[in-house]
Amino acid sequence: MWVSLAAIIVVASAIGIGIMLAISWFPAQGSNVAPKIDTFWNVLIVVSVPIFVSVVTMMLFSIWRWRQRPGEEGLDGPPIHGSTKLEVIWTIIPTIIIAALSTYAAILLLDIQAAPAKGTRVVNVNGIQFAWNFETKTDAGPVKSNLLYLPVNEPVTFDIRSKDVIHAFWVPAFRMQVDAVPGITTSYSLTPTKVGSFDIVCAELCGLGHAYMRSTVTVLPPARYKAVMAGLAHASAAVGGSK
């Protein structure tokens, strides 16, 4: 009986892991940290699916094996006594699993949050109900825009601020997310690795217009990026001079 249960758990776990890993949970990877975060997600799947399957299988087996049968409605169950050894085992094993995953997560977080290299491009991200705007310095001058442009394969640091309430700056393709908190500056660094346009969303409920607090980051080849930013810099200068 127990061998059959173990076989069911192993087979069901293998099928469950296969299905979960086959699902595209996230958009295409767009930064150097995305593969690391996706790998951690896959590790969580491999660990959690067998636990889920084991618990559900044992629960269903117990319901079937020790269910109340006709004529037993007035009977009390047989007296039982807990197993100290079993309790110790099912306390130690989850503790080891959680400790291992927490250590992995801490190492990954420290790696992602490593100090950016000197000279890394800085983009000031400002959140305001219900829009994002971006400021950055270029060779052609400062640029202010409600759309974000970045060069591919060049590191960037986002300095994130809020002018009113708490927002959260999130580019799903980059995988990174951090709160924009009034009165302080939060930041993170990464390197865009894929040319294209990617959504920017607010991941913190910030008011009635929260769902519409969206923008776009466009990652361009370096030469194209310089040309676009030069045009924006000239436009910003023209607007500033006309005021």
N, C-alpha and C positions, 0 to 999 in steps of 0.2 A: 504493500500500500504506500509506504513512505517513499520507496524507490519510484513508483509511478508518479507520485506527487512531485518529486524532485525533477523527473523527466519532463513533466508538464511545465513546470516553472522554467526550466532551461530552454525548452523549445519556444514557449510563449515569449520569454525575454528576448531571445534571438530575433524572433519575428518583430517584436515591438521596437527593438533597437534599429533594425533594418528600416522599418517604416519611418521612424522618427528622424533618422539620419538622411532619408531620401527626400524629406520635405524641405523646401526652400523657405526657411524661416525669415531670412533677411534679404534686403536688396543686394545687388552686386557689390563686392568689396571695393571701396574707393580710397583707402588709405593704408599706410604701413602697419597700423595697429589692428585693422579689421581682421586679418587672418588669425592673430593671436586671440582675439576675443571670440571669434567663431570656433576656434579649437577648444577653448574653455567651455563653450556652450555644448560642444559635442561630448566632451568629457562628462559634463553634468548629465547628459542624456544617457550615456553608457552606464553611469553609476545609478541614476535614479529609476530607470525603467525596470531593472531586475527587482529593486526594492518594492516598487509599486506592484509588479506582477506577483511577487511572493506574498505580499500582504493580502491582495485581493484573492489569490488562489486559496490561501489558508482560511480566509474568512468564508469563502463559498463552500470549501470542504467542511468546515466546522458546522455551518448551517445545515448542510446535507447529512453529515454523519451523526450529529447530536441533536437533530431537530425533534420537536415534540411530536409523538405519534398518536393516532386515535386511541382513546382510552387512558392516556397518560396526563390528561388535563389537571387532575387533582393530585398528582404525584410531585414530590419534591425531588430535585436532583440528588445524586449521591454526594456525600461529603468529599471534598478535595482539599489538598494541601499544596501550597505554592512550592516551587522548586527554586531554592536560593541559587543553585548553580546556573539554571536557565536565566534567571533574572540578571545575574552578573554578566553572562555572555551577551544578552541582548542590550545591556547597557554599554559594555566595552566596545562592541563592534560598531554601533552608530557613532560613538565618541571618536573612534579612530577614523571613520569615514569623514565625519565633519571636520576633524582637525586637519586631515590631509587636504580636503578641498579648500579649507580656509587658508592653509599655507600656500597652496597653489595660487589662489586668488590674490593673496597679499604680495607674492613675488611678481605676479603679472601686473598688479597695480603699480608697484614700485618701478617696474620696467617701463610702463607706459608713462608714468609721471616723472621720468628722469629729466633733469634740467636740460633745456634746449641748448643747442650749440650757439656760440657767440656769433652774432650777425644774422640770426634767424629772422625772417620777415615777421613783422608784428601787425596784426589786424585788430583794431579796436571795434568790438561788437557792442552795440547799444540796443537794449530792449526797451520798448515803450508801448503801452497799450495802444494799438495792437499791431506792432510792426517792428521790423529789425532795420537798423541802418549800420553802415560799416565805414570805417575810416582807416586809410593806410597811406604810407608815404611811398612815393615812387620817384624814379629819376626825373620824371617830368613835373613833379610837384605833388602835393597832397590830393587825395581823392576821397570824396564823400559820396556814398551811393546807397540805395536801398537794395541793391543786388551785389552779391559777392563774387569776385573773380580771383582765381588763384592759379599760379603756374604749376604744372605737373612735375612731380619728382623733386620739389623744392620744399624744405621744411618751413612750417609756419606756426606761430604762436598766436592764439586767440586770447585777448584780454577782454573779459566780458563784464558788462555793467548793466544796471537797470536804473531807469529814471523814475520809476513809480512803485511797482509791486514786484514780487518774485516771479521771474520767468525761468525757462530752461532752454539753453541753446543746444539744439540737437540736429546733427546731420546723420540720418540713418545709415547712409552709405559709408560714412566715416566710422560709425559705431560709437563715437564719443559723445557724451552729454554732460553738461555741468549747469548748475543753477546760476542765474543772473540775479544777484541780491542787491537791493538798494544800499548804497553807502560803502560797499566793498567791491574789490575787483577779483574775480575768479579767472582762472586761465587753464589752458592745456595746450600741448603741442603735438603735432603730427605731420606727416608728409603725404599729400595727395598723390595717388599712384595711378589714377585712371582719368583719362580725358572724357569730359561730358558734363551734363547738367544734373545736379542732384538737389533734392528738396531740403529746405531748412524749415524746421517746425519748432514751435514752443511745446515742450513736454511737461509744463507745469500749469495747472489750471490757474488762469490769471484774470478771469473776468468773462463777461458775456461774449466778447469777441475773440476768445482764446482759440477757437477752431480756425479762425481766419488769420492768425498770426503766423504767416508763412512767407518764405522768400526762396531764392534759388542761389546755389553756389555753382559757378561755371568754372571748370578746370580746363585750362588751355595749355597748348605747347608754349614754351618760354617766349619765342619770337612773337607769336600771336598775342600773348599776354601783355607784352611790352607795348604793342601797338594799341590794344584796347585801352590800357591804363593811360597811355599818352593822350588819347582822345578824351577820356573822362577827366583827366587832369586839366586839360585846356577848357573843357566845358565848365568844370567847377570854378576855374579862375575867371571865366567870363561871367558866370552867375555872381560870383563874389564881387567883381568889379562893377557890375551894374547896380549893385545895391547902394 
